[in-house]
Amino acid sequence: MSKGTRNALLGFVAGAAAGALAGVLLAPEKGEKTRKKIQKNVKRVSEDMTETIGEKVDHLKEQVGEMIDQVKEKTNQVEEKVKKEAKAQANASEK
């Protein structure tokens, strides 16, 4: 995850949490209702964060998998070139 994406995600989450908390705390309700609302909002934000982070982790896993496949492919290409060159050198030295 790039630094900009991470900062945007953290900014979004912090803003959502701060907005929800401010809304609940400034509402003219009894303390018990306010606490229940805070708990509900914290749970919702936590679930949203977990989902978003899970999606980012899945995307990152895909990218790492693709990079590993590319490295394997390049390694195989280099191996084939080295084998061909070694065979060519061996044939040249026999002549």
N, C-alpha and C positions, 0 to 999 in steps of 0.2 A: 504494500500500500504506500503510495507516494506521500510525502510530507504534507503537501497541499490538501490531499484527500483526507488524511488523518486530522489535520487542523480543522477542516470544514466539518467533518463528522463530530469532532469534540465540541466545536462551537455550536453546532445544531443541538446536540444533546444538552449542553450546559444551558443554552437559551431556553430550550423546552422545559427543563427542570426548574430553572429560575422563574419562568413565567407561570408554570403550574403552581409552584410554591407561593409566589406572590399573590396569585389569584385566590388561593385557598386561605392564606393568612389574612388577607384584607377583606374577606367576605364577612358580613355581619351574622355569624352563626355561633352556636354554643361550642365550647371547647371540644366536647366529645365528637360532635359532627365534623369539626375542623380536623381533628386527629384522624378520623376515619377517612376523610377526603385526602389528607396527606398520604396516608398509607396506600390508598387506592392509586393515587397519582404516582407514587414512588414505584409501586409494583408495575404499573403500566409503562413507565419510562424504562424501568429495568428490563422488562420483556422486549420493548422496542430495541433497546441497546443490544441485548443478547441476539436478537434476530439479525440486526444490522451487522454486528460483528461476525456472526456465523456466516452471513452471505459474503463478507469480505474475506474471511478465512477460506471459504470454498473457492472463491475466485483466485486467491493467492495460490492455493493448492494446484489449481488448473494451470496457472502460469508456470509454476515450478516444474510440474510434470512435462509441460511443453518444452521447457528449457532443457530438462534432462534428456528428452527424446532427441533434441537437436544436437546436444553434446555427444550422445551415443552415435548418431548418424555421422557427425564430423569425425569422430574417433575411428569409426569403421572405414570411412573414406581415406583417412591418413594411413591406416593399417594396410589397406589395399595398395596404396601408392608405394609404401615402404616395401611390401612384398614384391611388387613389380620391379622396383628399382634394384632390390637385392637379387632377384632372378636375372635381370639384365646384366648386372655386374658379374654374377657367377658365370653366365654364358660368355661374356666378353673375356673373362680371364681364362676360360677353357680354350679359346681360339688362339 
